[in-house]
């Protein structure tokens, strides 16, 4: 192979195809002074670029609406409105009249607007920073006569390997997912937005490549191995055939695994392990329901708000939740309330917060905006009429947050009652244990909640003080660190002592070795990516709880994550699983 780039395995699978390099960054603009007699021409050039950008946005919007729906397409209405803003146009024209070239004048005004929006008190304004960046890239590309690299034209060839710095919602909604073979990004880790998205779509993916967009030119033939993190550039014909054969073998193995979907998830010593599915989008519900999952252990609701021009109303939310609930025909569906903030607002985010993961996010944001939170709670209570809905609160650190949320839930019920709506009042309320505070003080919640769900993505991050989205720290993001395992064991013991259900819904549960560890720690409910259900079920049906408990006990007693992993691998090998898991 001519060249190998190695990143972080994010979603398993093998893809062979041409590289499509997606660069979507603000171009460099030189300072250009124009004479007085060129001012009018520069203003006309500005308006022409705006007009052409609006035409392209209309095309994109129509295309996205046909493929993904009106809600996904709404982001481009926001971007069009920016180009039609009289205040923005006036400010750019004023700088041009001070003899600045149109592109520099536009860049300066967009910088000022981005700074103003990023400091805004209202989160919806801060979210618009990402839209400003998209508009700036689009207009500057036109003003500078740069080659058109618009994401709308990304999929001119099928089965492309998309290589980009990162995938934001505004980029993601434009991609023809049927024509993408795989995804590779410079940024991200195994638990970042793009990695979870790729696994959800069943696309092989590598993240954390750091500088692939700088090293590649595009159109190279490549092999992407999502299981090892290898991106091979310009491989030999022999290498391609070898990987294609591996892909065929993996496809056969997946078919063999599918027969497990109808079998019981029971260990060799007769202990039942409940396997549920994580659902990111309502469209995934039907697939998840046929995966062998016994319900939904985590339905993420951020898809309703990320990248949107406005918050979804009650009816839209109700329909989304109902679709998932009905797909599972009475089986439990655990729906997490908005976990917005941190890495869940890639369009704009919360630029004024130095530490967004420790900032105004998740339950904190919801409790501070009771009107918006109330809309979601009413939609959830209405959807609960159609099945076994359970509501889960993210990022709790104190029981006061639970009590405040329950008060708002009661208020939502009273509102629905006064409107004469059908709803279910007795919806179970649970909390995500994803901070050391919640794990250590798990006993403080037991009188106020109906269940615990351990969110390992954030629990690992906060316990180890390692940003899970930072590719430079990926090797330090070690879920099998003894400190993490001890917090999980403490939470499980507390739940068992007080007769509460306890599940794990983080990405950790989807990995066979870690699922083995969790069973050994006493977890009896796992919620995993739908495509991982058969794989985890194979592990469950091939081990005994006694062996898992012995291995987990040994892992708890060592000093490092590496030693912990070694103990667990020995235990799994003793159960007959000798391949790389």
N, C-alpha and C positions, 0 to 999 in steps of 0.2 A: 504494500500500500504506500502511496506517495506521501501521505501526511495523516497524522492522527491527532485529533483534538479530544481531550478527555474532560468531561464535566460530571455532573451529579445525576445518577439514574433517577428519573422522575416518574416514568410510566413505561411498563415493560412492553416489549415487542420489537420487531425488526422492520425497518423500511429501507428500500433502495430506490433512489430517484434523484432528480435534479435539485440542486440547491436553489431556492428562491430567497434572495437576500432582501429583507424588508427593513429599509432604513427610514425611520420616521423621526428625524431630529431637526431642530431649528438650524438652518444654514447660517454660515458666517456672512455678515454684511459689512462691507467697507463703508467708511465715512466719505460721502460724496457731496461736494458743494456744487450747486447749479447756478448759472447766471439768471438774472431777473427775467430775461425773455424766454427762459425755459420752464418757468413756474407753471403756466397754464397747461403745457404739454405733460408735465409730471403729474398734475392733478388728474388729467384725462387718463393717463396711464394707470394711476391708482384705481380710478373708478372702473376701468376696463378689467383690471385684475379682480376687483371685487365681483363684478358681474360674472366673469368666467368661473370664479370660485363658487358663486351661488348656483350656477348651472350644474357644476359638478356635485355639489351637495344635494341638489334635487335628485340627480341621478342615483347617488348613493342611497338617499333616503328611500326612494322607490324600490330599489333593489333589496335593501335590508327588510323593508316592510313585507315584500313578497316572500322572502325566505324565512324571516324570524318573527314578523308581526309588528304591529304599530307601536307597541311599547318599546321594543328594541330600537326602532327607527327614530323615536322621539328625540334622541340625543342630537340628531342632525338638524332638527328644528331650532334647537338652542344655538348651534353654531351659525345657522343662517341668520338668526336674529342679531347675533353679534355683528355680522357684516352689514346689517341694516340700521345699526345704532347711530343716530344722528350725532350724538356727543362724540363718539369715537371718530367718525368721519371728519367732523369739524376739527378735532384736535390734530389729526394727521395733516389735514389741509393747512392748518395754521403753521405747522413746522415746515411744510414744503414752501410756504410763502416767506419763510425765513431762510430760504435758499438751501434747504436740505433735500437730497435726493429722496424720491418717494419711498424706496425700500428702507432707508435709514429712519425716515420720519415714522413710518409704520412700526418698525422695530421698537423705537423709543416709546411710542404710545402703548404698544402691547406690553412692554416691560412695566410701565407705570400701572396699567390696568391689572396685570398679574399680581403685582405687589399689593395693590389696593384690595383685590379680591381675597388674596391669601390672608390678609389681616382682618377680614370682615368677621363680625360677631356671629352671623348666621351661617350654619354649616352648608346650606344649599348654595350660598354665594361662594364659599371656599371650594366647593366641588367644581365650580365653573373654571377654575384655573386650568384644568386639563383641556377643557373646550377651547380656551383662549390659545393654548399651545397648538392644538390641532389647526385652528384658524390661521395662526401665525405661520406655521409651516406651509400650509396650502397657498396663502397669498404670497409669501416671500418666494416660493418656488416659481410662481408665475412672474413676479416682478423681476427676478434675477435670470429668467429664461433658463432655469435649470432643467435637466431631463426629468420628465414626468415619472415619479416613483410612487404615485398615489396608491394606497392600499386597495382602492376599488379595482385596480387592474392586476392585483396580485396573482389571481388564479387563471392566467391565460393558458397554462398547461396543467394537466391533471397529475395527481400523485407527486406533488412537489414536497420537498422538505423545507418548511419555513424556518429560516434563520433570522432572528431579530434580537434587539436588545432586551425587550420585554413585551408582553402582550397586555395592553390595557383594554378595557371594555370597548372603547371606540374603535380599536383595531380588530378586536375579536369578532364583533358583530358583522364586520364587512367580509370576513373570510368565508369562502365556500367550503364548509367542513367536509363535504363529500369529495372534494378534490385534493385534500391535504393528506399526505402520507404520514407526516410526523412533524414535530415541533422541536426546535432547539433555540435556547435563549442564553444570552450573556449573563443575565441576572437570574435571581431566584434560587430557591432551595426546594427540597422534596415536599415541603409543606406550604409552599407559596401558592398564590392564586393560580398561576399558569400550570403548575404541576397537578393540582387538584382538578383543574379544568380538563387537562389532557387525559387523566385517568378516567374521568367521568365520560369523556367522549370515546374512550378506548383507543386513543392515538398514542403511539410510542413517543416518548419525549425525553429530552435531556435539558437540564437547566444548569446555571452556574458555569457556563463556558468562559465567561469573563470577556474575551476579546474576539470571539468568532466573527462578529460583524466587521471587524477591522482586518482580519486575516483572509477573508473570503471575498471573491468578486461577484459571485452568483453564477448560476448555470453549471457549476461543477457537478459531476456525478458523485454521489455520496452514499455511504451506508450509515444508518443511525441505529445503534443498538441501545434501546431504552433500558435494558436490564443491566448493562455494564457502564453506561455513560460514555460510550465511545462513538465519536463521529469521524468516520474514515473518509478522507477526501481523495477523489480520483483513484479508487481501488482497481486492482487488476480484475480481468474477467473471471479468473479463478476464485478470487475473494468474493466477488458478487455471487457466483454460483454457490459457494460454500454457505454464505449467509442466507441465500434464498432457500437452501435445503434446511437450514436451521429453522427458518420461519415456517416452512412446511411442517417440520416436526413439532414445533410449538403449537401450530394450528391443530394438528392431530391430537396433541395432549389436551388442548382446550376442549375439544369435542369429547374426549374421554372423561374429562372432569364434569362436563355438563350432566352426565347421567346421575351425578351425586345430588342434583337439585331436588329430586323427589325423595331422597333418603333422609332418615332421621339424623340429627346432629347430636350423636351420643358417643361418649368416649368408650374405650374398650372395657372399662370397669363400670359402665352403666350410668355415668353422670351426664345429664342433659345440658348442653350448651346452646343457648338461644342465639341464633345468628340473624341479625337484622341488617338493613341496607342504609347507607347514607345517600341522600338524594339532594342534588344541587339545583335541579330544574324540574318543574312539573312534567316536562316532556320525557324525563327519564323514568317516570313512575311505572309505566307499563313494562319496560325492560326489567326494572328492579323487581317487580312483582313476580316475574317468571324465573328469577335467578336462584330460587330456593330460599330467599330471605323470608323470615317470619314477621314481616312488618318493617317499619322505618324507625331506625334508632336515632337518626338525625336528619331532619329536613332543614336545610339552610334556606333562609328567606332573603338573603342579601340581593339575590337576582332581581328582586322587585324594586330596589332603590339605587343600586350602583349604576352610574352613568345615565341616570334619568333626569329629564328636565324638571319634573315635579314628582312629589310623592304619590304613590298609587292610592286610589281611593278604596273604600271598604269593599265595594263590589268586586273590583279587580282582584284584591287579595283573597276574598272569599272563594272566588272561582278557582284560583290557583291552588289553594289548600284543599278544596273539595275534590279536585281532579286527583290529587295524590291519595287522599283518604279513600275515595271510591275505587281506585286501582287496586288497593290492598284488601278490599272486601271484608272489613270488620277486624282485620289484624291491627295491632297497635301502630300508631303513627305519631312519633315524637317530633314536634315542630319547635324549632328554636326561634325565639324572638330575635328581632334585628340585632345582628352582631356587626354593627357598622363602625368603622374607625380602624386605626392600625393599618393593615394592608388591605382592608375591605373597601376602601374608597380610592382605588388607583386613579380615578379621574379627579385630579386636584388634591384629594386627600385633605390633611389638616396641616397645612404648611406652617402655621404659626406655632405648632407644638414641637418642641425639641425632641420629645420622646413620645410619639403618637401611640405606641403600644402601651404606654403607661398613662395615657391621657384620657380625653373625653370620648369614650367609646362604649359600645355594647349597652349593658343595663344602665350605665351612668347616663348616657345620652337619652335613652328611652324615658327614664324617670324624670329627667330635666325637661322633656318635651311631652307632657302627659296627653296633649291633644293628638299628636301624631301616634303615640303609643296606644292610645285608646282606640284609634281606628284599627290597628292590627289586632288588638285583643277582641274587639267586637267581631271581626272577620273570623278569628279562630273559634270563638264560641259558636258562631253560626255553622262553621264547617264541622264542628264536633257532632252535629245532629246526624251526620252521614257515616259515622264510624267511631273508632276508639282513638280519639285525639288526646294527646298529652302535651302540655306546654312546658317548655324548658327555657330557663333564664341563663344567659351567658355572662361570664366574668364576674360572678358574685364574690364579694369578699366579706360581707357582713350580713347577718340575718335581717338587719333593718331594710336592706334592699329587697329582700324577699317579701317582707311585710308590706312595704310600699307598693310593690308590684301586685300583691294579692288584693290590696285596697282598690287599685285601679281595675283589676279584673272584676271585682264586685261591682264597681261603678259601671263598667261596660255591660255587665249583665242587667243592671237596673235600666240603663238606656235602652237596651234591646227589648226589655219587658215593656217599657213605656211605649215603644214603637209597635208592639204587637208582633215582633219577629220571632221566628222559631230559633231556639238556641238551646245549648246544653249548659247548665250551670255548674255541675259537679265535675269539671275538667281537672284531672290530676295536674299538679304543679311541681316541677322539679328544678334542680339547679345543676349547672355544669361545674364540676370541680376542676378548675384549670388554673388556680393560683395556689402557691404554698399556703397562703392564709386560709383559703377554703379547705384545703386538705388537712392542715393541722387542727383547725377548729371545726371539723366536719360535724362533731357532736352538737354544735350550737345551732345547726339547721334542722335537726331531726324532728322537732315538734312542729315545724312550719312547712315541711315539704313532703312530697309523696315518693320521690325517688332521687337518686344521684346518677349523674352521667359524667364520667371522667373524660375531659377533653385533653388528650395527651399532647396535641400540637402546642398549645400554649403552656400547659403544665411544665413541659420540658424547657420551653423558652424561659419562663419566669424562674424556675428552680435553678437552672444553670446560668442565668444571666447571659443567654446567647440568643441574639436576634435570629429567628428562624428564617427570615428573608434575606440574610446576609450570606452571599456565596463565599466570602472570605472566612466565615466561621463554620462552614458546613461540617467540617470534620469534628468540630467541638459540639455539634448538636447530637448528643448521644442519649437516646431514649432509655437505654439500658443502664444508665448511670445508677449506682446503688441508691443515691438520694431520691431519684425519681421513683424507683421501685419501692422504696420504703414509704413514700407518700401515698402511692397507690395502695399498698398493703394496709396502711393506716385507714384510708378512706373505706376500703372494702370491709375491714373489721368493724368499723363504726356502723356501716349500713347493716351488716349481718346482725350485730348486737341489737339494733333497733327495728329489725324486720322491715327494712327498706330495700327496694330493688336497687341494684347498682350495675351500671353498664360502662363499657368503654366505647367511645364513639370517635376518638381521634384516629389519625392515619396509622398509628402504631398497631391498631387491631387488625389492619389489612395485611400485615406482613407475618408470614408463617412463624418465624422464630419468636417474634414478639407476642403473637397470639398464644403460643405455647407458654411463654413467660406469664402472660396475664391469667391464663387458666390456672397456672401454678400458684399465683398470688390470690386466688379465690374468686376471680371474676367468672360469672356464669352467663353474662350477656355481652355479646360483641356486636358492634355495628360497623360494617365495613363497606367499601366501594362495591357496588353490585357485581362487577366483574370478578371481585375477589371472593365472593361467597363460596363458590365450589372449591377453590384452593384452600380456604380456611377450614371448610367442612372436611376436606380430606385429612388435614392435620388432626382435627377433633376426633374423627373416627379411627385414627391410627395410633392414638396415645391413650395412656391411662392417666387419670388425675393424680394418682400416687406418684408416678414418675415425674409429672410436671411439678408437683409440690416439692419433691426432693430437689429438682434442678433449680426451682425458684428460691428455695431456702439457701442453697449454695450461692446463688447469685446475690442474694441479699447480704451475705456474710463477707463478700470480698470488698476490695478497696477501690477498684476502678471499673469503668464501663467495659474495657477490653476483657478484664478478668470475668466480669459478669457474663458477657457474651460467650466466652469460652465455656463456662459452666453450663449455660443453656444449650449450646451446641452439643456438648457431650450428652446431655440428657435427651435431646431430640434424636441423636444418633443411636442411643440405647433403645429408643422406641422404633428404630428401623428406618429413620429418615436420614440418609447419608448424603443426599445431594445438597447443593448449595441452597439454603433457605434463609 
